[in-house]
Amino acid sequence: MTQQMSGGQEAGGRFVRLDDGDVHVMEEGRAGAPAVLLIHGTGASMAWWDPVVAPLAGASRVIRVDLLGHGRSSSPPGGYDIPAQARRVGTLLDRLGAGRVTVIGHSTGGSVATALAEKRPGLVAALALIDSGPSPDAYVDQGLLSRLLLAPLPGRLLWALRTEATVRKAMSSAFTRPVDIPDAIIEATRGMTHRALAATARGSVNYLVQRSLPARLTALGLPVLVIFGADDKRYHSWSAEAYRDVPGARVESLPGVGHTPMIEDPDTTSKLLLDFIAAAQR
């Protein structure tokens, strides 16, 4: 059965002006309730969270953000490293008066979430990481075309020739279960600059090279939930075992699910997140 995704990320969104660009943000759920922040991965946008927002918003103030260079946010000349993105997210939370938040990151968004907790420990109550590779060796090689795409010169040329069909093909490795991807998701990716895409990818690798996510999480001492698709095509699923070294971390493997549990199995993912959020908010 094909999973249907909603493409309606526009309603209720607004922009928050930061020093280096405008950040697209959306808030849903109960005003005054404890806040939950959702951070997407490289080349994605806040719309990737659509299938799980309604359940989460029933009990929380859900905040979604398009990282700079992604979605409808500005695309500045630089500043796509993980700490820079985390700094912006921290400033955004200050502007929103969010207080302490439970932060949920998907893929590269897990690194941004972790960096946010490192830079602003008073802001983060708990961390949930969804298919975030713990270290560089967890990455599954996507082939020559992917490597060329992220290189400076051939990458810019290839990106200039991108079409809906090529973006859909490149995006297919994000899913193991059949998924109907709405046009809005594709257009958000097509709208990115090559600079933003390549620099975000490099920034993600550099952050993990400097120190693995399990080591960083251990140092933080926060409640941690890790959700990983057992059939992820972008990160080796066995790499999720590294998170078991984080004291108290809960690690959940979803059989038959790929890189995007919130899209491929939103019911199970929502339940795991709701249980974790409730425990973190006690």
Buried (B, 14 or more C-beta within 10 A) or exposed (E): EEBEBEBEBEEEBEBBEBEBBBBBBBBBBEEEBBBBBBBBBBBBBBBBBBBBBBBBBBBBBBBBBBBBBBBBBBBBEEBBBBBBBBBBBBBBBEEBEBEBBBBBBBBBBBBBBBBBBBBBEEBBBBBBBBBBBBBEEBBBEBEEEEEEBBEEEEBBEBBEEBEEEBBBEBBEBBBBBEBEBBEBBBBBBBEBBBBBBBBBBBBBBBBBEEEBBBBBBBEBEBBBBBBBBBBBBBBBBEBBBBBEEBEEBBBBBBEEBBBBBBBBBBEBBBEBBBEBBEEBBE
